[in-house]
Amino acid sequence: SGKSLKMARAKLRKLLKMQRTPAWLTDFDKLKMSCIYSVAAMLTRENKEPWHVDHIVPLQGKNVCGLHVPSNLQFIRGFDNISKSNKFEVLA
């Protein structure tokens, strides 16, 4: 069903984040990440549209995989995040 598929995707996403979170992350890094997620939630409330926390370099990209660290996170409108999918452009 649609609900079970959605739950499976959420579980996979959580697993990917855990696998891509380095052991050297400090408590301060974790606090920064928590703040980024809080800002996205605030933007969602204030703008009455979904805002997401996006990995700049995707956790599971075709050519490159990023880490789940503060410097790889940004908040982005949900529509824009869904539109770009899992793409990361490498500029030469």
C-alpha positions, 0 to 999 in steps of 0.5 A: 500500500502507499502508506507502507511504501512511504514508511519503507522510504522513510526508514531507508532515508534514516538508515542512509543518514546514519551511515553517512554521519561520520563518527568524528561529528562533535556535539556542537556539529549535532547542535548546528544540525538540529538548529538547521532542522528547526529553522526549516520547521519555522520557515514552514510555519511562517510561510505556510508552505513546506521547507526541507533540509536538503543535502547539498551533495546528495547522500546517495548520488549517482557520481558522488555521495555526501556526508550528513554534516552541517556544512552539507545542509541547507534549507530549501523550499519543498517544491524546489527540493522535490524538483531537483531530485537527487542531482548534484552538478559538478562544475569543472 
